[in-house]
Every structure is written in structure tokens, then in C-alpha cells.
Amino acid sequence: MNKPPAQIKEFTVIEYGFLPDPILPTGYVLPPGGGKVLEPMQNFAACSSNGGEGFYMLCCTPDWRYMTYCYEESLSRAKDQVQVEFGQRIDLWHKLNT
């Protein structure tokens, strides 16, 4: 897998990880009425934003376009959201060396 950019939109990447294959979140249903359709995601970036407290977990396509994110107060809880949302755990996280 390839490294993410140092910035994804307004988010600064701290750590990143991968799932073996691109998947959709557990229980994902197409939005009624033509809302944003998610693409399968494989790459995940734990990020900060504008020096604020807390962490964002960006759920990204294989080419690092983020589809969705969640916010947590701690880095470990942000990482745990991958298992909550996708039913798979990332055991190896990489620090982004900038």
C-alpha cells in the first residue's frame, strides 16, 4: 500500500493503516433520494485538524480520497472506529514521517 499525503483536505495525517481489501461499512445501504454514494474504502488515516483537540479517522478509498470520517477524543478510540464501522481491525498503524 502507498503512503497517504501529509494533508487530506484540512486534516493533518498522524498515523495510517490499511485493510486487506476495499470494503463498504458494515450494513451500508444506498442513500434514498440520491445522496452521496460511498465507494469501497481500504485506507484509514488518523488525523488532527487545525490544532484542535481530538482526532479524526478518515475512511479513504485506495487512492486516499476520503469518503467519510468520525471524531473521537483519543487517538486509540479513533483507531477503534475502523472495527466498529467495518468489522475489521487494523493491527499495524504507521506513523507518517513528514
N, C-alpha and C positions, 0 to 999 in steps of 0.2 A: 504494500500500500504506500501511497505517496503522502508526504507531509502536507499539512494544511498551510495556507498563508498565515502570516503573523496576525493579520486582521481579517475578520469576516464581517463585512458591513461595519457597524460601530462597536463590534466586540473584539477584544484582545484575547487571543488564544493563549492559554496557560498550559494545558495538557490535552492530549488527543488519544483516541483509541478507535478500534475497528471491530466490526462483526465480520464473520467469515463470508457472508453473502448479503447483498442488499435485500431488505425486507420492509414491509409496512408495519406500523404499530399494531399490536395485538387488538383485535376487534375493530379495526378501521373500517368505516363504512363511507362510501362516497357521499359528499355533502349534497343534500337536496337543494334544488334550485340553482345549481351551477356555482357553488362556492369553490374555493381553492382546492384543487385535487392534489393530494400528496403523491410524490414519486417515492419509490423504494429508497430506503436510507441504509447506509453502511458505515459512514464515518461520523464520529462524535467528537465535539470539541468543548472542553470545559473552559469557560471564558469569564473575563471581567468586563465591565463596561463603564467607561468614563470615570474611573476611580471610585465608583460606588462600592458599598459593602455588598457581599453576597456574590453568587456565582450563577452563570447561565450555562445550561447544557444545550448546545446547538446540535440538532439532529440533521445530518447532511447527506446528500447524495454522494456517490462515489467520486464525483469531481468537485466536492466541497461547496456545493450550493446548499444553503440551509433551508429546510422545509418547515421546521418548527423548532421551538425551544421551550425550556422550562427554567424557572428561577428557584434557587434554594439558598438558604443562608450559609450552608457549609459546602465545601468542595466535595467531601465524601457523600453527602446526600445528593448533590447534583449528579455525581457518577452513578449512584444507585438508581437514578431515574431511568437509565437505559434498560435495566432489568424490569422495572415496573412497567414501562411503556412498550418494550419489545420482547419481553420474556426471555432475554438472553443477557448474560453478564459479560462484561469486558474485564478480564483479569489483568491485562497488561496495558497500563497507561504510559504514554511517553510525554516527557516534558518537552515543550517547544523551545529549542535553543535558538535564540534570536541573535 
